[in-house]
Amino acid sequence: MTQVDVSSAPTRYAEALLFAAEVVDAATRPPHGDHGEEVLRDPYAQEMLRHQSDWSWCDNRQDVDLAASGALRATVEYVAHRHGIALPNRTGRAYERWPDVDDRLARLESALRFAVEAAEQAWPHRLQQVLAPWVRQRLATLLATAARAEGLGSLDARVRRAVVLAWQYRSVRYELFADHHWQGRPPAPWWCLDGTLAVRSPFDGYATTQVPSYALHMTHLDLTAGRGEGELTVAYSGTVPLTSYPVAVTDGVPTLPTDMEVGHRTAVADALSAFGLTRAEK
């Protein structure tokens, strides 16, 4: 696995994340004019400056993850706070505001991949083969180059979604590792990401290699119609290869391969319930 490069993180990582804040600023109008702007922005700026010093004590993978997640969490909180109390102000286009918007989007994507990779190295898991390509594809799609006529509202929506997704992914990687390895936690829940991926990793801290982890990736999912298509991946500890099964859902009812084990069938039903589909399997 490629090692996370922290040599340029104190500046380049934070600068890239700040573009997300700029986009939200441009797409919203805070109450009370300049004073409202300062009340919103100053605490965020101070928090980002505080996290700059985090990189000085990084000497292992968990440290890098903590340093990266601190600035990312501050950005997510600022984005949510700003949208919670400001008003939409979506006049204008992305290219008019930032002639180099495509370069800025690319740098933001690189920064979010940095945070993603830091979490993956800090909290390894057998579902990496499913999670890693999925999150990279989602970030690439959300932060694709801007259309010449793209407005601030559209750019704001996809930038916010990408930043929040990176933070949620980091959190889920930590929780999956903890669920699988650490004693004393509640029974492992299903963790949902972006409305299309549900993962679960029950405790196997005794390394029995008999307790599987699951990832259900729905490539198509219509909650209103109760339909979808996807794939269940089953991962055991050790060197056992991952196994995948096709999943089809019609009217809220999954249709599964006849040779699928009972435990895997239950996993599909529980994952679909986590997505909001609760009817029983055929």
ZAFI-874815 format. One record per residue (C-alpha): residue number from 1; residue in three letters; x, y, z. Coordinates in pm, 1 decimal. Layout:
% ZAFI-874815
ZANU,NUM,ALA,X,Y,Z
...
This chain:
% ZAFI-874815
ZANU,1,MET,0.0,0.0,0.0
ZANU,2,THR,127.0,347.3,-82.3
ZANU,3,GLN,243.2,539.4,222.8
ZANU,4,VAL,71.3,869.6,293.8
ZANU,5,ASP,309.9,1158.5,228.0
ZANU,6,VAL,283.8,1406.7,514.8
ZANU,7,SER,573.1,1628.0,406.9
ZANU,8,SER,348.4,1881.2,233.0
ZANU,9,ALA,32.7,1819.6,434.5
ZANU,10,PRO,57.4,2120.1,669.9
ZANU,11,THR,1.2,2359.2,379.8
ZANU,12,ARG,-130.2,2187.0,67.0
ZANU,13,TYR,-388.4,1972.4,244.7
ZANU,14,ALA,-540.2,2263.4,436.1
ZANU,15,GLU,-532.9,2492.4,131.7
ZANU,16,ALA,-724.4,2237.0,-72.7
ZANU,17,LEU,-988.5,2194.5,197.2
ZANU,18,LEU,-1030.6,2571.2,221.5
ZANU,19,PHE,-1165.0,2572.0,-134.4
ZANU,20,ALA,-1470.2,2380.8,-6.9
ZANU,21,ALA,-1529.7,2663.2,241.6
ZANU,22,GLU,-1487.5,2921.5,-36.3
ZANU,23,VAL,-1749.7,2749.0,-249.3
ZANU,24,VAL,-1998.4,2741.6,37.7
ZANU,25,ASP,-1924.0,3107.0,114.8
ZANU,26,ALA,-1992.0,3202.7,-246.6
ZANU,27,ALA,-2319.6,3007.4,-259.3
ZANU,28,THR,-2464.1,3148.6,64.0
ZANU,29,ARG,-2528.5,3487.9,219.3
ZANU,30,PRO,-2488.7,3507.3,598.0
ZANU,31,PRO,-2726.2,3718.2,806.4
ZANU,32,HIS,-2611.5,4052.9,945.2
ZANU,33,GLY,-2374.5,4134.2,660.3
ZANU,34,ASP,-2000.5,4143.7,724.2
ZANU,35,HIS,-2049.1,4081.3,1094.3
ZANU,36,GLY,-2236.4,3758.5,1020.5
ZANU,37,GLU,-1957.3,3657.1,785.6
ZANU,38,GLU,-1696.2,3705.1,1055.9
ZANU,39,VAL,-1898.2,3520.9,1319.5
ZANU,40,LEU,-1919.0,3219.6,1090.3
ZANU,41,ARG,-1570.4,3222.4,939.0
ZANU,42,ASP,-1342.9,3325.5,1224.8
ZANU,43,PRO,-1393.6,3014.4,1443.6
ZANU,44,TYR,-1334.0,2791.7,1140.5
ZANU,45,ALA,-1013.8,2974.1,1049.0
ZANU,46,GLN,-889.1,2944.9,1405.4
ZANU,47,GLU,-970.4,2574.1,1413.2
ZANU,48,MET,-782.0,2514.4,1087.3
ZANU,49,LEU,-479.3,2702.0,1222.4
ZANU,50,ARG,-491.7,2494.8,1538.8
ZANU,51,HIS,-481.0,2174.2,1338.6
ZANU,52,GLN,-173.1,2289.3,1145.8
ZANU,53,SER,38.7,2194.9,1447.5
ZANU,54,ASP,-101.7,1840.3,1450.1
ZANU,55,TRP,141.2,1729.8,1179.4
ZANU,56,SER,444.2,1795.8,1400.5
ZANU,57,TRP,378.9,1493.0,1621.5
ZANU,58,CYS,285.0,1239.8,1349.8
ZANU,59,ASP,507.0,933.1,1381.2
ZANU,60,ASN,263.3,650.3,1302.5
ZANU,61,ARG,-38.7,576.2,1084.3
ZANU,62,GLN,-295.8,656.4,1351.5
ZANU,63,ASP,-134.2,996.2,1410.9
ZANU,64,VAL,-158.0,1082.5,1041.8
ZANU,65,ASP,-523.9,984.5,1040.4
ZANU,66,LEU,-595.2,1201.8,1344.4
ZANU,67,ALA,-416.6,1500.0,1193.0
ZANU,68,ALA,-594.4,1464.4,859.2
ZANU,69,SER,-934.2,1406.2,1016.3
ZANU,70,GLY,-907.2,1712.0,1242.2
ZANU,71,ALA,-897.0,1960.6,954.4
ZANU,72,LEU,-1152.5,1758.5,758.2
ZANU,73,ARG,-1396.1,1751.3,1048.9
ZANU,74,ALA,-1356.6,2127.7,1098.3
ZANU,75,THR,-1441.6,2182.1,731.3
ZANU,76,VAL,-1746.7,1955.9,748.3
ZANU,77,GLU,-1872.3,2137.3,1057.8
ZANU,78,TYR,-1820.8,2477.6,896.3
ZANU,79,VAL,-2005.6,2371.4,581.8
ZANU,80,ALA,-2298.2,2240.5,788.9
ZANU,81,HIS,-2304.8,2546.5,1015.4
ZANU,82,ARG,-2295.1,2787.4,723.3
ZANU,83,HIS,-2581.8,2616.3,545.0
ZANU,84,GLY,-2773.9,2591.5,867.8
ZANU,85,ILE,-2797.7,2967.7,929.2
ZANU,86,ALA,-2712.3,3140.7,598.9
ZANU,87,LEU,-2934.4,3209.9,298.6
ZANU,88,PRO,-2885.0,3081.6,-57.4
ZANU,89,ASN,-2698.9,3318.9,-287.6
ZANU,90,ARG,-2652.0,3124.1,-608.3
ZANU,91,THR,-2621.3,3394.0,-868.3
ZANU,92,GLY,-2317.6,3361.5,-1090.5
ZANU,93,ARG,-2124.6,3073.3,-1237.6
ZANU,94,ALA,-1831.3,2870.3,-1116.5
ZANU,95,TYR,-1594.3,2977.2,-1395.6
ZANU,96,GLU,-1674.7,3342.3,-1338.0
ZANU,97,ARG,-1582.5,3311.2,-971.9
ZANU,98,TRP,-1278.3,3086.1,-1016.1
ZANU,99,PRO,-1122.9,3072.3,-1365.3
ZANU,100,ASP,-904.4,2788.0,-1231.8
ZANU,101,VAL,-1199.2,2597.8,-1083.9
ZANU,102,ASP,-1099.1,2266.8,-1246.5
ZANU,103,ASP,-753.3,2284.9,-1090.4
ZANU,104,ARG,-906.7,2369.0,-753.5
ZANU,105,LEU,-1145.8,2073.8,-779.5
ZANU,106,ALA,-855.4,1844.7,-864.6
ZANU,107,ARG,-660.8,1965.1,-560.2
ZANU,108,LEU,-965.1,1914.5,-338.1
ZANU,109,GLU,-1009.3,1561.4,-472.2
ZANU,110,SER,-642.5,1491.0,-403.2
ZANU,111,ALA,-680.4,1622.0,-46.6
ZANU,112,LEU,-985.7,1405.6,17.8
ZANU,113,ARG,-805.1,1102.3,-122.6
ZANU,114,PHE,-522.6,1185.6,117.7
ZANU,115,ALA,-768.2,1173.9,409.9
ZANU,116,VAL,-919.6,852.6,274.4
ZANU,117,GLU,-580.9,684.2,239.3
ZANU,118,ALA,-477.9,796.5,587.6
ZANU,119,ALA,-787.2,627.6,731.2
ZANU,120,GLU,-727.1,311.6,528.5
ZANU,121,GLN,-371.1,278.4,652.2
ZANU,122,ALA,-467.1,352.8,1012.2
ZANU,123,TRP,-763.0,112.0,1015.8
ZANU,124,PRO,-700.2,-177.8,772.7
ZANU,125,HIS,-981.6,-418.1,690.2
ZANU,126,ARG,-1051.7,-712.1,459.4
ZANU,127,LEU,-1328.5,-512.5,291.0
ZANU,128,GLN,-1062.0,-277.8,153.8
ZANU,129,GLN,-1100.1,-439.3,-188.4
ZANU,130,VAL,-1459.2,-314.5,-199.5
ZANU,131,LEU,-1433.3,9.9,-5.0
ZANU,132,ALA,-1122.4,162.1,-161.9
ZANU,133,PRO,-1228.4,162.7,-530.1
ZANU,134,TRP,-1583.8,261.5,-436.5
ZANU,135,VAL,-1488.9,575.9,-244.8
ZANU,136,ARG,-1235.1,685.7,-506.0
ZANU,137,GLN,-1489.4,648.9,-785.0
ZANU,138,ARG,-1746.8,849.0,-588.5
ZANU,139,LEU,-1501.4,1131.0,-515.9
ZANU,140,ALA,-1389.3,1142.7,-879.3
ZANU,141,THR,-1751.6,1166.4,-994.1
ZANU,142,LEU,-1849.1,1432.7,-741.7
ZANU,143,LEU,-1543.5,1647.2,-812.8
ZANU,144,ALA,-1529.6,1610.3,-1190.7
ZANU,145,THR,-1440.7,1915.4,-1397.4
ZANU,146,ALA,-1703.6,2187.6,-1401.4
ZANU,147,ALA,-1923.0,2254.4,-1702.6
ZANU,148,ARG,-1872.4,2599.8,-1849.8
ZANU,149,ALA,-2224.1,2702.1,-1745.2
ZANU,150,GLU,-2230.0,2535.1,-1403.1
ZANU,151,GLY,-2380.8,2760.0,-1139.4
ZANU,152,LEU,-2264.4,2813.0,-783.7
ZANU,153,GLY,-2554.1,2613.5,-639.8
ZANU,154,SER,-2461.0,2300.6,-835.1
ZANU,155,LEU,-2092.3,2331.2,-753.4
ZANU,156,ASP,-2173.3,2391.1,-386.6
ZANU,157,ALA,-2393.0,2080.0,-369.0
ZANU,158,ARG,-2133.9,1840.6,-507.1
ZANU,159,VAL,-1839.9,1988.9,-317.1
ZANU,160,ARG,-2032.3,1960.8,11.0
ZANU,161,ARG,-2131.8,1604.9,-66.9
ZANU,162,ALA,-1771.4,1506.8,-144.3
ZANU,163,VAL,-1633.5,1658.8,175.9
ZANU,164,VAL,-1901.6,1495.6,390.3
ZANU,165,LEU,-1850.3,1161.0,214.6
ZANU,166,ALA,-1475.7,1166.3,287.4
ZANU,167,TRP,-1546.7,1235.5,655.2
ZANU,168,GLN,-1810.2,962.2,675.5
ZANU,169,TYR,-1576.8,717.1,504.6
ZANU,170,ARG,-1301.2,795.4,754.5
ZANU,171,SER,-1546.5,741.4,1040.8
ZANU,172,VAL,-1676.0,412.5,898.8
ZANU,173,ARG,-1323.0,276.4,851.3
ZANU,174,TYR,-1252.1,342.3,1218.3
ZANU,175,GLU,-1581.1,187.2,1329.5
ZANU,176,LEU,-1537.0,-124.7,1114.0
ZANU,177,PHE,-1192.3,-186.3,1258.1
ZANU,178,ALA,-1319.8,-133.2,1611.7
ZANU,179,ASP,-1628.4,-351.4,1562.4
ZANU,180,HIS,-1416.4,-638.1,1432.6
ZANU,181,HIS,-1124.8,-626.5,1677.4
ZANU,182,TRP,-1216.2,-461.4,2006.6
ZANU,183,GLN,-1402.4,-624.1,2293.0
ZANU,184,GLY,-1677.8,-454.6,2490.9
ZANU,185,ARG,-1849.3,-274.5,2205.2
ZANU,186,PRO,-2221.6,-314.2,2123.4
ZANU,187,PRO,-2312.0,-562.8,1848.0
ZANU,188,ALA,-2180.8,-435.8,1516.1
ZANU,189,PRO,-2440.1,-231.3,1324.6
ZANU,190,TRP,-2468.1,-178.6,952.3
ZANU,191,TRP,-2282.2,135.8,844.9
ZANU,192,CYS,-2430.8,306.6,537.2
ZANU,193,LEU,-2236.2,530.7,301.5
ZANU,194,ASP,-2380.9,762.0,37.7
ZANU,195,GLY,-2706.5,566.6,25.8
ZANU,196,THR,-2553.2,292.0,-190.1
ZANU,197,LEU,-2308.2,98.6,27.1
ZANU,198,ALA,-2380.3,-81.9,355.4
ZANU,199,VAL,-2104.8,-259.6,551.4
ZANU,200,ARG,-2090.9,-464.8,869.1
ZANU,201,SER,-1799.4,-629.9,1052.1
ZANU,202,PRO,-1895.8,-832.8,1362.9
ZANU,203,PHE,-1644.6,-892.8,1640.6
ZANU,204,ASP,-1374.4,-1151.6,1566.1
ZANU,205,GLY,-1111.7,-1034.6,1809.5
ZANU,206,TYR,-1019.1,-1394.6,1887.8
ZANU,207,ALA,-911.8,-1440.6,1525.2
ZANU,208,THR,-1127.6,-1746.7,1464.3
ZANU,209,THR,-1151.3,-1656.7,1092.5
ZANU,210,GLN,-1507.5,-1790.6,1112.1
ZANU,211,VAL,-1688.7,-1456.4,1145.9
ZANU,212,PRO,-1749.5,-1286.7,809.9
ZANU,213,SER,-1772.1,-917.3,728.3
ZANU,214,TYR,-2017.7,-796.5,466.1
ZANU,215,ALA,-2047.5,-519.8,209.9
ZANU,216,LEU,-2365.7,-469.7,9.5
ZANU,217,HIS,-2310.2,-230.8,-281.6
ZANU,218,MET,-2627.9,-131.5,-462.8
ZANU,219,THR,-2545.7,-7.8,-812.0
ZANU,220,HIS,-2913.7,82.1,-861.2
ZANU,221,LEU,-3156.0,154.6,-578.0
ZANU,222,ASP,-3501.8,309.7,-597.5
ZANU,223,LEU,-3646.1,327.3,-247.9
ZANU,224,THR,-3980.1,459.8,-370.2
ZANU,225,ALA,-4036.5,166.2,-604.8
ZANU,226,GLY,-3856.3,-81.9,-378.8
ZANU,227,ARG,-3623.5,-190.1,-657.1
ZANU,228,GLY,-3251.5,-226.1,-694.6
ZANU,229,GLU,-2954.9,-423.5,-816.9
ZANU,230,GLY,-2626.4,-482.8,-643.7
ZANU,231,GLU,-2370.5,-722.3,-506.2
ZANU,232,LEU,-2300.2,-870.3,-164.0
ZANU,233,THR,-1932.9,-928.2,-81.3
ZANU,234,VAL,-1840.7,-1165.2,201.1
ZANU,235,ALA,-1495.9,-1131.5,359.4
ZANU,236,TYR,-1342.5,-1366.8,615.7
ZANU,237,SER,-1021.0,-1302.4,806.8
ZANU,238,GLY,-697.9,-1465.0,700.1
ZANU,239,THR,-629.7,-1566.3,342.1
ZANU,240,VAL,-980.2,-1682.2,248.2
ZANU,241,PRO,-1072.2,-1515.9,-84.4
ZANU,242,LEU,-1361.3,-1271.5,-92.9
ZANU,243,THR,-1687.8,-1409.8,-228.3
ZANU,244,SER,-1953.1,-1206.8,-410.4
ZANU,245,TYR,-2319.4,-1274.4,-485.2
ZANU,246,PRO,-2559.5,-1081.8,-711.2
ZANU,247,VAL,-2857.9,-921.2,-539.9
ZANU,248,ALA,-3176.5,-809.4,-713.6
ZANU,249,VAL,-3465.8,-635.5,-539.0
ZANU,250,THR,-3820.1,-611.4,-674.4
ZANU,251,ASP,-4102.7,-451.3,-477.1
ZANU,252,GLY,-3879.4,-454.3,-169.8
ZANU,253,VAL,-3814.7,-829.1,-194.3
ZANU,254,PRO,-3459.6,-956.3,-262.1
ZANU,255,THR,-3396.3,-1238.4,-506.9
ZANU,256,LEU,-3074.6,-1423.3,-422.3
ZANU,257,PRO,-2874.5,-1718.0,-560.6
ZANU,258,THR,-3012.4,-2052.0,-446.8
ZANU,259,ASP,-2673.1,-2166.2,-315.8
ZANU,260,MET,-2628.3,-1868.8,-81.1
ZANU,261,GLU,-2583.6,-1960.5,285.4
ZANU,262,VAL,-2854.3,-1872.6,536.2
ZANU,263,GLY,-2626.0,-1633.1,722.2
ZANU,264,HIS,-2547.8,-1444.0,403.0
ZANU,265,ARG,-2918.0,-1422.6,318.0
ZANU,266,THR,-2985.1,-1273.3,659.0
ZANU,267,ALA,-2707.3,-1022.5,596.8
ZANU,268,VAL,-2871.5,-908.6,273.1
ZANU,269,ALA,-3208.1,-864.8,444.7
ZANU,270,ASP,-3051.4,-666.3,728.4
ZANU,271,ALA,-2850.9,-447.3,490.8
ZANU,272,LEU,-3158.2,-370.3,281.7
ZANU,273,SER,-3339.2,-280.1,601.0
ZANU,274,ALA,-3057.0,-37.5,680.6
ZANU,275,PHE,-3114.6,119.1,339.6
ZANU,276,GLY,-3486.3,151.0,410.5
ZANU,277,LEU,-3613.6,-165.6,237.8
ZANU,278,THR,-3764.6,-395.3,500.2
ZANU,279,ARG,-3973.6,-658.2,326.1
ZANU,280,ALA,-3883.1,-1025.5,359.1
ZANU,281,GLU,-3677.4,-1221.3,109.4
ZANU,282,LYS,-3831.8,-1442.9,-156.8
